[in-house]
Every structure is written in structure tokens, then in C-alpha cells.
Amino acid sequence: MQQDEFLRFNGKIYVVSKHSENFKEVINLLKASSIVGFDTESKPSFRKGLTNKPSLIQFATKEFAVLYRIQKQSIANEIISILEDENIIKVGTGITQDLNQLSKISVFKPASFVDIQKLAQKLSINNISLKKLTEQLLNKKLSKRQQLSNWEAINLSDAQIKYAATDAYACLLIYEKLINELSKNNNKE
């Protein structure tokens, strides 16, 4: 398998928590964005019926990604303001599940979230996992090797950081592709 077959995020990646020196700067970058890829990561549970709350929220544009580390089981007000901002479209897969899990940590009113799986279904695409959508629409593979790693580790590995940024980035690219296809279909009618 060739290396360039895999989708990779190559922009600037910010790994932050509420107490990071550059937290306000990163929030301002997000607030200036009109659309971002979105995802969350949780420490895996290998016990049936047991799920852990998210420990990471990912946002990505084409230029930068923000990996926000949830600490002490609370989401910073500045991040909540992004989640509630109607002017920032947040695109991802399985959004309902992510938002349900995040709402167990902090109360917020989600706004302007788009689930790319629902858009894909409008185009009669049936295999709608992020990995399959990446292959079908972007002609790239999406590595899921880090998916079951420990997202609560004190320090995230480089592989985890790249994985998390790439997942959110993939959502953004797929969204753009789906919107383009949907608008082509609407123009044909």
C-alpha cells in the first residue's frame, strides 16, 4: 500500500485546553471560520454497554485544526459558544451521538450542525461510515489505527494528533463534495 493513498491533514494543529496559553487565539480562529469539520474522541471501553464521555473535540478547516482536550469533565464556555454559534457550520458524521455525549458533560444548545451521513443518503450512498465516504468521494483511504487509543492520556501521541485532525478534516472535504453533487443534481431537475 502506498503512503499517498491515505488522507492526511497537513495544516497547523493546535492541541489546547482551557488553560493553554494560546486558547483565546485559537478560539478567535474558530470564531472567524464559517465552516469547520467536527468530531469527538472518547477513551475506548472494552466492556459491553459501557461508554466513556468524550475527552477530545476536534474542529478543522483546510488551514488549521483545533483539538480541544476536555478536562475535569467540563467544556469551556468559549467552546460551548462555538457549538452554539449559528454562523459557524459544523459538519461531521454521527453528529447526534457526539452531541448527546457532549451534553452529558455540559449543557448547551447545538446550532448549525450538519451530518454528512444524512447528506450522503440523499445521494443514495448507502455505505456511509467516514472511512467509506472518504474512499468513495475523496479517493483516499482513512487510517483508523488510533481510534481505539487512550484519548485521556496526559500527552497525546503524534499519531493520535494527526488522526484526530484528519478525521475532522475528512468531514469538511466530504461535506464540500456532497454539497457540490447535491447542487449539480438540483440544477438538473
N, C-alpha and C positions, 0 to 999 in steps of 0.2 A: 504494500500500500504506500502510495507516495504522500509525502508530507503536505504538499499544496492542495490535496484533496479536502483537507479539513478547514472549516471556517474558523477564523481567528480574529479576535478583536485586537487591533493594533494601535488604538488611540491611548490617551493618557488615562490611567486608572487611579482613582482616589479611594483609598480604604480609610473610612472615617467612623468615628463615634461622636457623640455629642461633645465630648471633651477634647476632640482633636483641635490642634492649633488652627488648621485651615477650614474648620467646619463652616463658618459663616461664608467664606469664599466659595465653597462647594455648593452651599445652599443657593447662593446668588447665581451660580452657573445653571443650576437646575431651574430656578425661577425664570431664567431668561430663555429656557427651552420651550418650544411649542409642542413637541412630541418626544417621548422617550420610550425605549424598551423597558419592560418591567418584569421582575421575577423575585422570588424569595427562596431562601435555602434554610433547611432545618437539619439539626443533628438527626441522623437516622435512628430509628428504633427497630430493633430486630425482634420485638415481641408483638404478636398479633393483637390488633386493636389499640395499641399504644402509639400515639404520635407526639412528637415534640413540637413546641411552639417555634416559629421562625427565629433564627438567630442572625439572619442577614437579609437586607432588602437591597436589590440591585436596580439601578437605573442606567440606561445607556443611550447616548446619541452616537452619531458617527465619529465624533471627535473625542469624546470622553465618556468614561463610565464612573459611577459612584457606587461603591459598595458600603452600605451603612450597616455597621455592626450594632445590633440591638443589645443593650447592656442592662442588667438589673431588671429585665422584663418590663421595660417601658420604652416607648418610642418618643423621641424628642419632638417637641411641638413644631419645630421647623420642618421636620419630615412629615408630620401629620398635615401641615399646611400644604405640602406638595401633593399628598394623597387626596386632599380635599379641593385642590385648585382646578376649577373648571376650564381654565385656559391652557392647561398642560394635559395633552392626551397621553395616557399611559397604556401601552399595548403589551400584551403578554398572552400566555397560554394558561388555561385553568385558573383564570382570574378569581372566580367565585371562591374556590378553595383557598387561594392565597389570602384574599380579603377576610374570609371567615377566620382563618388562623390569626391574622394580624389583629382582628377586632377582639380577640381573647387577651391581647396584650394591652391595647389602648383603644379608647372609644374615639371613632372618627366617622365622618360621612364621606365615603368614597365618591369621587366625581371624575368624569371623563375617562373611564376605563373601557378598553376595547379588548375583547377576547378574540385573538386571531383564529382560534379553532372554529368559532361561530362564523367568521367571515369565510373560512375555507369551505365550510359546509354549504354556504350559498353558491359556491362554485362547483358543488358536487364532488369535492375532495373528501374521501372517506377516512383515509388514514391520517389523522390529524395530530399525532404526537409532534412535539417540537423537532425531534430528530428526523422524523419522516417528512415534515413540512420543509425542513432545511434541505433535505436531499431532493425533494420534488421541485421546489420552487427556486432554490439557490444553486442547485447542482453541486453542493458541498456536503461533506459529512460533518456531523456534530459529535464530538467526543463526549461521552457521559461518564468517563472514568472517575471523575471526582464527585459525582452525585452523592455517593454514599459515604463521603469522608466526614470527618468531625468538624462541623461548621461552628462549634463553640470553642474550638482550640484557641489558646491565648494568642497565637500568631498563625494566621492563615499562610499556607504554603504558596509559592509562586503558581503552582499548578491549580490550586483552588481559586486564586485570584483571577487568573486567565479564564478558567472555566466559568466562573460567576459572571464576569464581564461579557464573555462571548454569548452566554445564554440570553442575557437581556438584549444584547446587540442583534442576535439572530431574530428575536421577536420583532424588532424595529424593521429590519430588512424584509422579513416576510410580510409584515403589515403593508409596507410600501408596494411590494409586488402584488399582493391581494387587492389592494385598493386600485391599482393600475388595471388589473384584469377585470375587476368589477365595473370600472368606469368604461372599459372597452366594450363589455357586454351590454351595458346600459345604452351606449351610443349606437349599437347595432339594432336595438329594438325600435 
